[in-house]
């Protein structure tokens, strides 16, 4: 029985997609504590200078983003691909799994932070500019609880929105306009994702004008990435069709709309 399951092409591909989806989400959460300047990257790599700007009365804004946003667009691409071949139920299942495992990971992080450190380890990297490894470890893995909760809630809600919009567009367009349902669902869900996490994490901490401004900056990046990554969806779907064959591909897509 196990041998038959492992030989089943849709099952094997779903396992690969699920593993990548969960791992990508967990990595994005772990590296999300670092802020980088997109302006600096564009200037150093492409010699493209983007001046600071103002939004909602907030001056000197720039594209300063968390490293987590580098991976989240891939998550929404994966959502659209799984949605196309396995349906909304499959997307919800791997989304719930990702949230559960991310929650488990952060619980382990907090337990690890609370474990008393060995004295030699605390000062082991002093020569490299890290005088206290316990403070460094806590700073990296001990993200604020509101940020964690906001991120998980935003992820779960945006996934549901993505699935809903995707199927709504597909019912109207059929098998045509893959770019429309993939990009359209991502653009809407990314907007929801951007603001849920900001309002949960920073409401009462930052003025609402600043939260709105930061949300626009983050969403601009996500929107741009959704457009840029659209060809990737076509390439992946071409590869899946070759792997499944036309008959199985049509069967999977038809089944996905019924689930």
WOZIKA-V247044 format. One record per residue. N is the residue number from 1. NEAR is the number of other C-alpha atoms within 10 Angstrom. D_FIRST is the distance of its C-alpha to the first C-alpha in Angstrom with 1 decimal. Layout:
n=N near=NEAR d_first=D_FIRST
n=N near=NEAR d_first=D_FIRST
//
This chain:
n=1 near=6 d_first=0.0
n=2 near=6 d_first=3.8
n=3 near=7 d_first=5.3
n=4 near=9 d_first=5.2
n=5 near=11 d_first=6.4
n=6 near=13 d_first=8.7
n=7 near=11 d_first=10.0
n=8 near=10 d_first=10.8
n=9 near=14 d_first=14.6
n=10 near=19 d_first=15.6
n=11 near=13 d_first=13.0
n=12 near=13 d_first=14.1
n=13 near=16 d_first=17.7
n=14 near=16 d_first=17.6
n=15 near=13 d_first=16.6
n=16 near=11 d_first=19.4
n=17 near=17 d_first=21.8
n=18 near=22 d_first=21.1
n=19 near=14 d_first=21.8
n=20 near=15 d_first=24.9
n=21 near=23 d_first=26.1
n=22 near=21 d_first=26.0
n=23 near=16 d_first=27.4
n=24 near=18 d_first=30.1
n=25 near=23 d_first=31.2
n=26 near=21 d_first=31.5
n=27 near=15 d_first=33.4
n=28 near=19 d_first=35.7
n=29 near=24 d_first=36.5
n=30 near=19 d_first=37.3
n=31 near=17 d_first=39.6
n=32 near=20 d_first=41.2
n=33 near=19 d_first=44.0
n=34 near=11 d_first=45.7
n=35 near=13 d_first=48.1
n=36 near=13 d_first=49.0
n=37 near=13 d_first=51.6
n=38 near=16 d_first=50.5
n=39 near=18 d_first=54.2
n=40 near=17 d_first=54.6
n=41 near=13 d_first=51.6
n=42 near=13 d_first=52.9
n=43 near=12 d_first=56.4
n=44 near=11 d_first=55.5
n=45 near=8 d_first=53.0
n=46 near=9 d_first=54.5
n=47 near=11 d_first=58.0
n=48 near=12 d_first=57.4
n=49 near=12 d_first=59.3
n=50 near=13 d_first=58.4
n=51 near=10 d_first=61.2
n=52 near=11 d_first=60.6
n=53 near=11 d_first=60.8
n=54 near=11 d_first=61.5
n=55 near=15 d_first=59.5
n=56 near=11 d_first=60.5
n=57 near=9 d_first=63.4
n=58 near=15 d_first=61.4
n=59 near=12 d_first=62.9
n=60 near=10 d_first=61.7
n=61 near=15 d_first=58.1
n=62 near=17 d_first=55.9
n=63 near=19 d_first=52.2
n=64 near=15 d_first=51.2
n=65 near=20 d_first=47.5
n=66 near=18 d_first=44.8
n=67 near=19 d_first=42.5
n=68 near=20 d_first=39.6
n=69 near=19 d_first=40.6
n=70 near=15 d_first=39.8
n=71 near=17 d_first=36.0
n=72 near=21 d_first=36.0
n=73 near=21 d_first=36.5
n=74 near=19 d_first=33.3
n=75 near=19 d_first=31.6
n=76 near=25 d_first=33.0
n=77 near=22 d_first=32.0
n=78 near=19 d_first=28.4
n=79 near=28 d_first=28.8
n=80 near=27 d_first=30.1
n=81 near=19 d_first=27.4
n=82 near=23 d_first=24.6
n=83 near=25 d_first=26.8
n=84 near=26 d_first=27.2
n=85 near=22 d_first=23.5
n=86 near=21 d_first=21.7
n=87 near=23 d_first=24.6
n=88 near=24 d_first=26.6
n=89 near=15 d_first=24.0
n=90 near=18 d_first=22.0
n=91 near=23 d_first=25.3
n=92 near=17 d_first=26.2
n=93 near=11 d_first=23.0
n=94 near=20 d_first=23.3
n=95 near=22 d_first=27.1
n=96 near=16 d_first=26.8
n=97 near=15 d_first=24.5
n=98 near=23 d_first=27.1
n=99 near=19 d_first=29.9
n=100 near=13 d_first=28.3
n=101 near=16 d_first=27.7
n=102 near=21 d_first=31.1
n=103 near=16 d_first=32.7
n=104 near=11 d_first=31.0
n=105 near=15 d_first=32.2
n=106 near=19 d_first=35.8
n=107 near=13 d_first=35.8
n=108 near=13 d_first=35.0
n=109 near=17 d_first=37.8
n=110 near=14 d_first=40.3
n=111 near=10 d_first=39.4
n=112 near=15 d_first=39.8
n=113 near=17 d_first=43.2
n=114 near=11 d_first=44.4
n=115 near=9 d_first=43.7
n=116 near=8 d_first=47.2
n=117 near=12 d_first=47.4
n=118 near=10 d_first=48.8
n=119 near=11 d_first=52.4
n=120 near=9 d_first=51.9
n=121 near=12 d_first=49.0
n=122 near=17 d_first=51.1
n=123 near=14 d_first=53.7
n=124 near=14 d_first=51.5
n=125 near=13 d_first=51.7
n=126 near=12 d_first=55.4
n=127 near=8 d_first=56.5
n=128 near=7 d_first=54.1
n=129 near=7 d_first=55.6
n=130 near=14 d_first=53.3
n=131 near=14 d_first=55.5
n=132 near=15 d_first=53.1
n=133 near=18 d_first=49.3
n=134 near=19 d_first=48.6
n=135 near=13 d_first=50.4
n=136 near=13 d_first=48.5
n=137 near=14 d_first=45.1
n=138 near=15 d_first=46.0
n=139 near=13 d_first=47.3
n=140 near=14 d_first=44.2
n=141 near=18 d_first=41.5
n=142 near=19 d_first=43.6
n=143 near=17 d_first=43.8
n=144 near=11 d_first=45.6
n=145 near=11 d_first=43.6
n=146 near=16 d_first=44.9
n=147 near=18 d_first=43.6
n=148 near=19 d_first=40.1
n=149 near=15 d_first=40.1
n=150 near=19 d_first=41.6
n=151 near=21 d_first=39.1
n=152 near=22 d_first=36.1
n=153 near=17 d_first=37.6
n=154 near=22 d_first=38.6
n=155 near=27 d_first=35.2
n=156 near=17 d_first=33.5
n=157 near=15 d_first=36.3
n=158 near=23 d_first=36.5
n=159 near=26 d_first=32.7
n=160 near=16 d_first=33.2
n=161 near=18 d_first=36.3
n=162 near=29 d_first=34.7
n=163 near=26 d_first=31.9
n=164 near=15 d_first=34.6
n=165 near=18 d_first=37.0
n=166 near=26 d_first=34.4
n=167 near=22 d_first=33.2
n=168 near=13 d_first=36.9
n=169 near=17 d_first=37.9
n=170 near=18 d_first=35.1
n=171 near=11 d_first=35.9
n=172 near=10 d_first=39.4
n=173 near=13 d_first=38.8
n=174 near=12 d_first=35.6
n=175 near=13 d_first=34.1
n=176 near=10 d_first=37.5
n=177 near=11 d_first=38.8
n=178 near=20 d_first=35.7
n=179 near=14 d_first=38.3
n=180 near=15 d_first=39.8
n=181 near=26 d_first=36.8
n=182 near=30 d_first=35.4
n=183 near=24 d_first=38.8
n=184 near=18 d_first=40.2
n=185 near=27 d_first=37.4
n=186 near=30 d_first=37.6
n=187 near=23 d_first=41.4
n=188 near=16 d_first=41.5
n=189 near=24 d_first=38.9
n=190 near=26 d_first=40.4
n=191 near=18 d_first=43.7
n=192 near=20 d_first=42.3
n=193 near=24 d_first=40.6
n=194 near=22 d_first=43.8
n=195 near=20 d_first=46.0
n=196 near=20 d_first=43.8
n=197 near=22 d_first=43.3
n=198 near=21 d_first=47.0
n=199 near=20 d_first=48.4
n=200 near=17 d_first=46.2
n=201 near=20 d_first=46.9
n=202 near=16 d_first=50.6
n=203 near=13 d_first=52.1
n=204 near=9 d_first=55.3
n=205 near=9 d_first=55.1
n=206 near=12 d_first=56.1
n=207 near=11 d_first=58.2
n=208 near=15 d_first=56.4
n=209 near=13 d_first=58.1
n=210 near=17 d_first=56.6
n=211 near=20 d_first=53.1
n=212 near=18 d_first=53.5
n=213 near=18 d_first=54.7
n=214 near=22 d_first=51.9
n=215 near=20 d_first=49.4
n=216 near=16 d_first=51.0
n=217 near=18 d_first=50.9
n=218 near=20 d_first=47.2
n=219 near=20 d_first=46.3
n=220 near=16 d_first=48.4
n=221 near=16 d_first=46.2
n=222 near=21 d_first=42.9
n=223 near=18 d_first=44.3
n=224 near=12 d_first=45.3
n=225 near=19 d_first=41.9
n=226 near=22 d_first=40.2
n=227 near=15 d_first=42.4
n=228 near=12 d_first=42.0
n=229 near=15 d_first=38.2
n=230 near=16 d_first=37.9
n=231 near=12 d_first=37.7
n=232 near=12 d_first=34.7
n=233 near=18 d_first=32.7
n=234 near=15 d_first=33.7
n=235 near=10 d_first=32.6
n=236 near=14 d_first=29.2
n=237 near=17 d_first=28.7
n=238 near=11 d_first=29.9
n=239 near=12 d_first=27.3
n=240 near=18 d_first=24.5
n=241 near=14 d_first=25.8
n=242 near=11 d_first=25.8
n=243 near=14 d_first=22.3
n=244 near=16 d_first=20.9
n=245 near=11 d_first=23.6
n=246 near=12 d_first=26.1
n=247 near=9 d_first=24.2
n=248 near=14 d_first=21.1
n=249 near=18 d_first=23.6
n=250 near=15 d_first=25.7
n=251 near=12 d_first=22.8
n=252 near=17 d_first=21.7
n=253 near=16 d_first=25.4
n=254 near=16 d_first=26.1
n=255 near=14 d_first=23.2
n=256 near=19 d_first=24.4
n=257 near=17 d_first=27.8
n=258 near=10 d_first=26.5
n=259 near=11 d_first=24.6
//
